[in-house]
Amino acid sequence: MASRTRSISIVTYTLIGLTSFNDLAAHHAVAGSYDTSRMIEVEGIVTDVLWRNPHVQVSLQGTDESGQESVWELATTSLSNMRRWKIAPDFLAVGDSIRVAGNPAVRGEHGLYIRNILTRSGEEVLLGLNLQPRWSNQTIEMAESRRLGIGDTSTPELGIFRVWSTPDNIPVLIPRSFGRDPANRANLTQPAVAVLDAYVWERDNPLRDCAPKGMPTIMEAPYPFVMIQDGDEILWHNEEYDTVRTIHMSPDVSAGSRAPSLLGYSIGRWENERTLVVNTTNMNWGHFDGQGVQLSTSARTIERFQLSELGDRLDYALIVVDPETFIQPVSLEKYWVWYPDAAVGTYECSLSAED
């Protein structure tokens, strides 16, 4: 690994200070469908609730700040997020009189992405990180350990094989704004720039349906995942789209002739007892970020999963090599933390008109 990476020049993108996962609010449709620079309030009676992934849906017979009454179609974070934030969904039911604040839809007059909900009991639910209460000092919000992003150090002997969670206070692995950043754009080949310039979110966004993500984009998934030893293989099972990657520790020598797939063919090796290195080829999802930056079938990725000495943190480094897209390989980093009570749930994605 060391000799291999020294032989190529790598463009490293610093993510500190960029938009966090919470701000993107499970980016399936939020930033493109809602005006995240504005907050408005609506109050009324809940007429329907659909508890689902990727976004909980609520219908409200309500009145906005101007006094206009209408049926509002509201969305908020996923059931998976509520579960990992330790927010029980029983705070909302059909027939409740509630007040909500959120981001208005950019298409249509009566759509809203909810950030704050004042419930029938007078408690205020904060559906995200770094949100402030607007109406009540009695709040329901994510558990403190999730808010602070602190892992548990009680069982380092578990090693890498356990459930790992993304802290809510760190940036996403691949920023949504990646292709719009001048430095990133300068590292794109001319064909990749042409594809990016022709990209239209409403028409081309591959994240708007329930089809699974491919490599490497799936690695930014903020939901819990578990590493499992399965004979000579390691399974990476992420809650988002119920995705399972197979990492071959005793690889088939004919792997290069395999047909490409969404997740590609991954070969792993232990660099030491705390560091797993994974090389992946044969990926055909066609996207680097799902926002217009392409990825060719000749791309390959190099991943490092490194366990901390205390066992509370799993550091992750990703190198993406694709001469058809990037002039120099791209290097990205993030980390996961260990919460003993975390679990990988069932995603069960279903769609609505906004997705």
HUUR-V505732 format. One record per residue. N is the residue number from 1. PSI is psi as a letter, one per 40 degrees, with the letter a starting at -180 (NA if undefined). Layout:
n=N psi=PSI
n=N psi=PSI
This chain:
n=1 psi=d
n=2 psi=d
n=3 psi=d
n=4 psi=d
n=5 psi=d
n=6 psi=d
n=7 psi=e
n=8 psi=i
n=9 psi=h
n=10 psi=h
n=11 psi=h
n=12 psi=h
n=13 psi=h
n=14 psi=h
n=15 psi=e
n=16 psi=h
n=17 psi=e
n=18 psi=i
n=19 psi=h
n=20 psi=i
n=21 psi=d
n=22 psi=d
n=23 psi=d
n=24 psi=e
n=25 psi=f
n=26 psi=g
n=27 psi=e
n=28 psi=d
n=29 psi=e
n=30 psi=d
n=31 psi=d
n=32 psi=d
n=33 psi=e
n=34 psi=i
n=35 psi=g
n=36 psi=e
n=37 psi=e
n=38 psi=i
n=39 psi=h
n=40 psi=i
n=41 psi=i
n=42 psi=i
n=43 psi=i
n=44 psi=a
n=45 psi=h
n=46 psi=h
n=47 psi=e
n=48 psi=i
n=49 psi=h
n=50 psi=h
n=51 psi=h
n=52 psi=i
n=53 psi=i
n=54 psi=e
n=55 psi=h
n=56 psi=h
n=57 psi=h
n=58 psi=h
n=59 psi=h
n=60 psi=h
n=61 psi=h
n=62 psi=i
n=63 psi=h
n=64 psi=a
n=65 psi=d
n=66 psi=e
n=67 psi=e
n=68 psi=h
n=69 psi=h
n=70 psi=i
n=71 psi=h
n=72 psi=h
n=73 psi=h
n=74 psi=i
n=75 psi=i
n=76 psi=a
n=77 psi=i
n=78 psi=i
n=79 psi=d
n=80 psi=d
n=81 psi=d
n=82 psi=d
n=83 psi=d
n=84 psi=d
n=85 psi=e
n=86 psi=f
n=87 psi=h
n=88 psi=h
n=89 psi=e
n=90 psi=e
n=91 psi=e
n=92 psi=h
n=93 psi=i
n=94 psi=h
n=95 psi=e
n=96 psi=i
n=97 psi=h
n=98 psi=i
n=99 psi=h
n=100 psi=i
n=101 psi=i
n=102 psi=a
n=103 psi=h
n=104 psi=i
n=105 psi=i
n=106 psi=e
n=107 psi=h
n=108 psi=i
n=109 psi=e
n=110 psi=f
n=111 psi=i
n=112 psi=h
n=113 psi=h
n=114 psi=h
n=115 psi=d
n=116 psi=h
n=117 psi=h
n=118 psi=h
n=119 psi=i
n=120 psi=d
n=121 psi=e
n=122 psi=e
n=123 psi=i
n=124 psi=h
n=125 psi=h
n=126 psi=h
n=127 psi=g
n=128 psi=a
n=129 psi=i
n=130 psi=f
n=131 psi=i
n=132 psi=i
n=133 psi=i
n=134 psi=d
n=135 psi=e
n=136 psi=i
n=137 psi=e
n=138 psi=h
n=139 psi=i
n=140 psi=h
n=141 psi=i
n=142 psi=i
n=143 psi=i
n=144 psi=d
n=145 psi=d
n=146 psi=d
n=147 psi=d
n=148 psi=e
n=149 psi=f
n=150 psi=h
n=151 psi=i
n=152 psi=h
n=153 psi=e
n=154 psi=d
n=155 psi=g
n=156 psi=d
n=157 psi=e
n=158 psi=d
n=159 psi=a
n=160 psi=e
n=161 psi=g
n=162 psi=a
n=163 psi=h
n=164 psi=i
n=165 psi=i
n=166 psi=h
n=167 psi=i
n=168 psi=e
n=169 psi=f
n=170 psi=i
n=171 psi=i
n=172 psi=i
n=173 psi=d
n=174 psi=h
n=175 psi=i
n=176 psi=d
n=177 psi=e
n=178 psi=d
n=179 psi=e
n=180 psi=e
n=181 psi=h
n=182 psi=d
n=183 psi=d
n=184 psi=d
n=185 psi=d
n=186 psi=d
n=187 psi=e
n=188 psi=i
n=189 psi=i
n=190 psi=d
n=191 psi=d
n=192 psi=d
n=193 psi=d
n=194 psi=d
n=195 psi=d
n=196 psi=d
n=197 psi=d
n=198 psi=e
n=199 psi=h
n=200 psi=h
n=201 psi=d
n=202 psi=d
n=203 psi=d
n=204 psi=e
n=205 psi=h
n=206 psi=e
n=207 psi=e
n=208 psi=e
n=209 psi=a
n=210 psi=e
n=211 psi=i
n=212 psi=i
n=213 psi=i
n=214 psi=a
n=215 psi=i
n=216 psi=e
n=217 psi=d
n=218 psi=d
n=219 psi=e
n=220 psi=e
n=221 psi=h
n=222 psi=e
n=223 psi=i
n=224 psi=i
n=225 psi=i
n=226 psi=i
n=227 psi=h
n=228 psi=h
n=229 psi=h
n=230 psi=g
n=231 psi=b
n=232 psi=e
n=233 psi=i
n=234 psi=h
n=235 psi=h
n=236 psi=h
n=237 psi=h
n=238 psi=i
n=239 psi=d
n=240 psi=h
n=241 psi=e
n=242 psi=f
n=243 psi=h
n=244 psi=h
n=245 psi=i
n=246 psi=h
n=247 psi=h
n=248 psi=h
n=249 psi=e
n=250 psi=g
n=251 psi=i
n=252 psi=h
n=253 psi=e
n=254 psi=e
n=255 psi=d
n=256 psi=d
n=257 psi=e
n=258 psi=i
n=259 psi=h
n=260 psi=i
n=261 psi=i
n=262 psi=d
n=263 psi=e
n=264 psi=a
n=265 psi=h
n=266 psi=h
n=267 psi=h
n=268 psi=i
n=269 psi=i
n=270 psi=h
n=271 psi=d
n=272 psi=a
n=273 psi=e
n=274 psi=e
n=275 psi=h
n=276 psi=h
n=277 psi=h
n=278 psi=h
n=279 psi=h
n=280 psi=h
n=281 psi=a
n=282 psi=f
n=283 psi=h
n=284 psi=f
n=285 psi=d
n=286 psi=e
n=287 psi=i
n=288 psi=d
n=289 psi=e
n=290 psi=e
n=291 psi=f
n=292 psi=e
n=293 psi=h
n=294 psi=i
n=295 psi=h
n=296 psi=i
n=297 psi=e
n=298 psi=e
n=299 psi=i
n=300 psi=i
n=301 psi=i
n=302 psi=h
n=303 psi=i
n=304 psi=h
n=305 psi=h
n=306 psi=h
n=307 psi=h
n=308 psi=i
n=309 psi=d
n=310 psi=e
n=311 psi=e
n=312 psi=e
n=313 psi=i
n=314 psi=h
n=315 psi=i
n=316 psi=h
n=317 psi=h
n=318 psi=h
n=319 psi=h
n=320 psi=h
n=321 psi=h
n=322 psi=g
n=323 psi=d
n=324 psi=e
n=325 psi=d
n=326 psi=h
n=327 psi=d
n=328 psi=i
n=329 psi=i
n=330 psi=h
n=331 psi=h
n=332 psi=i
n=333 psi=i
n=334 psi=a
n=335 psi=i
n=336 psi=i
n=337 psi=i
n=338 psi=h
n=339 psi=h
n=340 psi=d
n=341 psi=e
n=342 psi=i
n=343 psi=i
n=344 psi=h
n=345 psi=a
n=346 psi=h
n=347 psi=d
n=348 psi=g
n=349 psi=h
n=350 psi=i
n=351 psi=i
n=352 psi=i
n=353 psi=d
n=354 psi=d
n=355 psi=NA
